[in-house]
Amino acid sequence: MTSRSRPSLLILACAMVLAAPLAAKDSLGVFSGWAAFRDAQVPRCYAIAKPEPTGPQAMRARDYEPYASVATWPTRQIRGQLHFRLSRELVQGARISLRLGGLSFALTGGGGDAWAVDPAMDAAIIAAMRSADSMTVSSLAKTGRRFSDRYLLAGAATAMDASTVGCAPAALRGKR
């Protein structure tokens, strides 16, 4: 794979995972492997990405289509809320860890989802995302095997900024 085709494949992969939910959403842009959307009806805006591709065997073992998102919910006064849809269903009570550069965070969650434990952790993770190259979320699947979902962060900061601006009061007024 050439270095030129890699960003195209990431964009295509991101578009495929987002194709179904896009019906009522406005695209705010695609930035490397990340995209930003606004759903003015809710209202909410978010940056979203798929993890790095894994081998065919690992993809067949997935329980869910994984993604990472950072959302803004202006009517709930929530900005920068991190969410991971994991590739595997978790064993009950499993520890979920996120590694970002030299930092490590213990996330909370269950089933196939993970979040920061509080808004302060959301803010710390998002700050780290702005300067790291990648992040990896890991845990123990219901099958008893460890798994990891790895995300490249090129374009993440721009997508997060676009989603924040997309949910600014003036932007939402223009969409109603």
C-alpha positions in Angstrom: 0.0 0.0 0.0 1.4 3.4 -0.9 1.4 6.3 1.5 -1.0 8.1 -0.9 -3.6 5.3 -0.8 -3.6 5.0 3.0 -5.5 8.2 3.7 -8.0 7.4 0.9 -8.6 4.0 2.5 -9.1 5.6 5.9 -11.6 8.0 4.5 -13.4 5.3 2.7 -13.4 3.1 5.9 -14.7 6.0 8.0 -17.4 6.7 5.4 -18.6 3.1 5.4 -19.0 2.9 9.2 -20.9 6.2 9.1 -23.0 5.6 6.0 -26.2 4.4 7.8 -26.4 7.1 10.5 -25.7 9.9 8.1 -29.3 10.2 6.8 -30.2 13.0 9.3 -26.7 14.4 9.9 -24.7 17.2 8.3 -21.0 16.4 7.4 -18.7 19.0 8.8 -15.7 17.5 7.0 -13.3 14.6 6.8 -9.8 15.2 8.3 -7.4 12.3 7.6 -8.9 9.3 9.4 -11.4 11.4 11.4 -14.7 12.9 10.3 -17.0 15.5 12.0 -20.8 15.6 11.9 -23.7 17.7 13.2 -27.2 16.5 14.0 -29.1 19.7 14.5 -32.3 17.9 15.5 -30.8 16.4 18.7 -28.7 18.8 18.8 -25.3 17.3 18.9 -22.0 17.3 17.0 -19.2 14.8 17.1 -15.8 13.7 15.7 -15.6 10.0 14.9 -13.1 7.5 13.6 -12.7 3.8 13.0 -9.7 1.9 14.4 -6.8 0.8 12.3 -7.6 -2.2 10.2 -6.8 -5.6 11.6 -6.2 -8.9 9.9 -9.1 -10.9 8.4 -9.3 -13.3 11.3 -9.5 -10.6 13.9 -12.2 -8.8 11.9 -14.3 -12.0 11.8 -14.0 -12.3 15.5 -15.5 -8.8 16.1 -18.8 -8.6 18.0 -19.3 -4.9 17.0 -18.2 -2.4 14.5 -15.8 -0.3 16.6 -15.4 3.5 16.6 -14.1 6.3 18.8 -16.1 9.5 19.1 -15.9 12.9 20.9 -19.3 14.6 21.2 -20.7 17.9 22.1 -24.3 18.1 23.4 -25.1 21.8 23.7 -28.5 21.5 25.3 -27.1 19.2 27.9 -24.1 21.5 28.4 -21.7 18.6 27.6 -18.6 19.3 25.5 -15.9 16.9 24.7 -17.4 13.6 25.8 -15.4 10.6 24.8 -17.0 7.3 23.8 -15.6 4.0 22.4 -17.7 1.4 20.8 -15.4 -1.6 21.3 -14.8 -4.4 18.7 -15.6 -7.1 21.3 -18.2 -7.7 24.0 -16.5 -7.4 27.4 -16.4 -10.0 30.1 -18.4 -8.7 33.0 -16.2 -6.5 35.3 -13.3 -6.3 32.8 -10.8 -3.5 33.2 -10.6 -1.2 30.2 -7.4 0.7 29.6 -6.6 3.5 27.1 -3.0 4.2 26.2 -2.1 7.5 24.6 1.5 8.3 24.1 3.1 7.8 27.5 -0.2 8.1 29.3 -2.6 5.4 30.5 -6.2 5.9 31.6 -8.6 3.4 33.3 -11.9 3.8 31.5 -15.3 2.6 32.6 -17.9 0.8 30.6 -19.5 -2.6 29.9 -21.0 -4.7 27.1 -19.3 -3.2 24.1 -18.8 0.4 25.2 -16.3 2.5 27.2 -16.1 6.0 28.5 -14.0 8.3 30.7 -15.0 8.1 34.3 -15.7 11.8 34.6 -15.5 15.1 32.6 -12.0 15.8 34.0 -10.8 12.5 32.5 -12.5 13.4 29.2 -10.6 16.7 29.1 -7.3 15.0 29.9 -7.8 12.4 27.2 -8.8 15.0 24.6 -5.8 17.1 25.5 -3.5 14.1 25.1 -5.2 13.2 21.8 -4.2 16.6 20.3 -0.5 15.8 20.6 -0.3 12.0 20.3 0.1 9.9 17.1 -2.2 7.1 18.2 -4.3 5.7 21.0 -5.1 2.1 21.9 -8.0 0.9 24.0 -7.6 -2.7 25.4 -9.6 -5.1 27.5 -10.7 -8.7 28.0 -13.4 -10.0 25.7 -16.2 -12.3 26.8 -14.3 -15.1 25.1 -11.5 -14.7 27.7 -9.0 -13.2 25.1 -7.4 -9.8 25.4 -8.1 -7.4 22.5 -7.0 -4.0 21.4 -8.5 -1.4 19.1 -5.9 1.1 17.8 -6.7 4.5 16.4 -4.5 6.9 14.5 -5.0 10.5 15.6 -4.0 12.4 12.5 -7.0 14.7 11.9 -8.5 14.1 15.3 -7.9 17.6 16.6 -9.3 19.3 13.5 -12.4 17.0 13.5 -13.0 17.8 17.3 -12.6 21.5 16.6 -15.0 21.3 13.6 -17.6 19.5 15.7 -17.3 22.1 18.5 -17.7 24.9 16.0 -20.6 23.0 14.4 -22.5 23.1 17.6 -21.9 26.7 18.4 -25.2 28.5 19.0 -25.0 30.5 15.7 -24.3 27.3 13.7 -27.3 25.5 15.2 -29.6 28.5 14.7 -28.7 28.4 11.0 -29.7 24.7 10.7 -33.2 24.9 12.3 
